[in-house]
């Protein structure tokens, strides 16, 4: 699972990406929250490691709440 979501009324983005330490099964996903800043490195605010099925549920809930998929932000 890899993808990016942008907050509907704010500057924050979420990056969902596979834990690189995980092997073949990819049971865990990192979810990074950050704020892209034009001309500067992004301001990374949080990182959490969640099970893949929980990350999929969170992704779907955020889409329903108005977050939208975007191209990579950092």
C-alpha positions as CSV (number, residue, x, y, z in Angstrom):
1,X,0.0,0.0,0.0
2,X,1.5,3.3,-1.1
3,X,-0.3,6.6,-1.6
4,X,-0.8,10.2,-0.6
5,X,-3.9,12.1,0.7
6,X,-4.4,15.8,1.1
7,X,-6.5,17.4,3.9
8,X,-9.6,19.1,2.4
9,X,-9.3,22.4,4.2
10,X,-5.8,22.5,5.4
11,X,-2.1,22.1,4.6
12,X,-1.6,18.6,5.9
13,X,-0.9,15.5,3.8
14,X,-0.7,11.9,4.8
15,X,1.7,9.4,3.2
16,X,0.9,5.8,3.4
17,X,3.9,3.6,2.6
18,X,5.1,0.1,3.3
19,X,7.5,-0.5,6.2
20,X,10.8,-1.2,4.4
21,X,11.9,-3.6,7.1
22,X,8.9,-5.8,6.5
23,X,9.6,-8.7,4.2
24,X,7.4,-10.3,1.6
25,X,4.1,-10.2,3.5
26,X,3.9,-6.4,4.1
27,X,1.9,-6.6,7.3
28,X,2.7,-3.1,8.5
29,X,2.4,0.4,6.9
30,X,3.8,3.7,8.0
31,X,1.5,6.7,7.9
32,X,3.4,10.0,7.9
33,X,1.7,13.3,8.5
34,X,3.3,16.4,7.2
35,X,2.9,19.8,5.7
36,X,4.5,20.5,2.3
37,X,6.3,23.9,2.2
38,X,7.0,25.3,-1.2
39,X,10.7,25.7,-1.8
40,X,11.6,24.0,1.5
41,X,11.7,20.5,2.9
42,X,8.3,19.3,4.2
43,X,7.5,19.7,7.8
44,X,7.0,16.2,9.0
45,X,4.8,16.1,12.1
46,X,4.1,12.5,13.0
47,X,4.7,8.9,11.9
48,X,2.8,5.9,13.0
49,X,3.2,2.2,12.2
50,X,-0.1,0.4,11.7
51,X,-1.2,-3.0,10.5
52,X,-2.0,-3.0,6.8
53,X,-5.7,-3.7,7.2
54,X,-6.1,-0.8,9.6
55,X,-4.3,1.5,7.2
56,X,-6.8,0.5,4.4
57,X,-9.7,1.2,6.7
58,X,-8.2,4.6,7.7
59,X,-7.6,5.5,4.0
60,X,-11.2,4.7,3.1
61,X,-12.6,6.7,6.1
62,X,-10.4,9.7,5.1
63,X,-11.6,9.6,1.5
64,X,-15.2,9.6,2.8
65,X,-14.3,12.6,5.0
66,X,-13.2,14.6,2.0
67,X,-9.4,13.9,1.8
68,X,-8.3,13.6,-1.8
69,X,-5.5,11.5,-3.4
70,X,-2.6,13.6,-4.6
71,X,0.8,13.1,-6.2
72,X,3.8,12.6,-3.9
73,X,4.3,15.8,-1.8
74,X,7.9,15.2,-0.5
